[in-house]
Amino acid sequence: MSQQNYIKDIARFGLENDQDKLLSTLNEFIEHNKSTKKINFALQLQSLLKDSIRKQSNQLMKVGSPTHYQSLQDRETDELILEKLTSDYSLKNLVLTEQAHDQLSNFLEEHQQIELLKKYNLPISNKLLLHGPSGCGKTLASYVIAGELKKMMIVVNLGAIVSSKLGETSKNLAKIFRKAAQEDCIIFIDEFDSLGKVRDYSQDHGEMKRVVNTILQLFDYLPQSSMVIAATNQKEMLDEALLRRFDLSISLELPEKEQIEKLINLVLKEDQFGFDEKVSLTKLIESAKGLSYYSIQKTLINAIKRSLFAMKTVKALKPKIDTQIWKDLLEEEKKALAV
């Protein structure tokens, strides 16, 4: 059946309030999208359908019943989630060192070949730590993993997770991990050092010890079909026992000459723009050293915009980027960041 026919049937059964046929057609539509490689759309539909069924089943419920308890849990967990998303990013959207690229590729391959590993009772790496300076691709790398594996990703709302109430942070973490286990999805925790920092018993009256111990237990019992990705700018602040629990730790550092060249090519991948010759590209790359991927990309895009605005007419087949503008923007960025 074509996509248009599915949509017509869904609209008809919805208007007729025929729940059985509506659910059946929606499930068929989800499978149709999976078979036509529209995986992210299928995952989003599947998640919406699950949430809707759960809410409908909880409309008339007995207080204290399992469905009532589940409804309360769902409501509490929703507050702890910043975003639920799927991704279209792939490895080609990410500029990495050769070592980091190989590590990430091997990690992805384990999940792409999960059935083969299960056949030989081999464990699947599902706890990943991304560390390095701000703006070097940690969040983007998590989107790439979600995109490559066609998995739903839960972005943790750290502000809601961390609580001043004794023991509440540990309970909140347990709720998120339980949710991930139910949905076979990815948990992404940014600024992980605020949760997993070294246990300083003299400072926190045992609360941080409890939080770290909870994370250790949650890591140990995380199903292999689920995954946790943690990101931090301060790896040295993480507890040693916690560091050992990660299956893989990938360092995403500031770009060198090779990575800066690749980033420029990635930004200009459509080949719509060229550079003028006011400043050599070699000098610009040298000027960009010490800045993050984010800062370099931001200044280059702003240079493209300003170059276009400065042109009286944009009739050239390939407009030129004013290299002096980009050089000035790079220097301004370094000054602002005290690099």
Secondary structure by P-SEA (a helix, b strand, c coil): ccaaaaaaaaaaaaaacaaaaaaaaaaaaaaaaaaacaaaaaaaaaaaaaaaaaaaaacccccccaaaaaaaaaaaaaaacccccccccccccccccaaaaaaaaaaaaaaaaaaaaaaaccccccbbbbbccccccaaaaaaaaaaaabbbbbbbccccccccccaaaaaaaaaaaaaaaaacbbbbbccccccccccccccccaaaaaaaaaaaaaaaacccccbbbbbbcccccccaaaaaaccbbbbbccccaaaaaaaaaaaaccccbbbcccccaaaaaaaaccccaaaaaaaaaaaaaaaaaacccccccccccaaaaaaaaaaaaaaaacc
